[in-house]
Amino acid sequence: MAWQMIVLGLAMLAVLGVLFWGVITMARGGEYNVRWSNKIMRYRVVLQGIALLIFVVILLMAGRN
């Protein structure tokens, strides 16, 4: 079960990293914000979906044992 938690932790850290990237982008403003804000939001949503999928798979695997 330890490797599953590591994978889930890495997925959650990826979401957190992209979230902070988006916050910093919004704080910067200007052309960089206009160019990247929607892409960063999409990255975050995709990574959250992946993290949620990993979580569900871990729960299903734990329920079978």
ZIRA-V911792 format. One record per pair of residues at least 24 apart in sequence whose ideal C-beta (glycine too) atoms are under 6 Angstrom apart, sorted by sequence separation. I is the first residue (numbers start at 0). GAP is how many residues later the second one is. D is the distance in whole Angstrom. If there is no record, write none. Layout:
# ZIRA-V911792
i & gap & d
I & GAP & D
I & GAP & D
This chain:
# ZIRA-V911792
i & gap & d
17 & 25 & 5
18 & 25 & 6
17 & 26 & 5
17 & 29 & 6
14 & 32 & 5
13 & 33 & 5
14 & 33 & 5
14 & 36 & 6
10 & 39 & 6
11 & 39 & 6
10 & 40 & 4
10 & 43 & 5
7 & 46 & 5
3 & 54 & 5
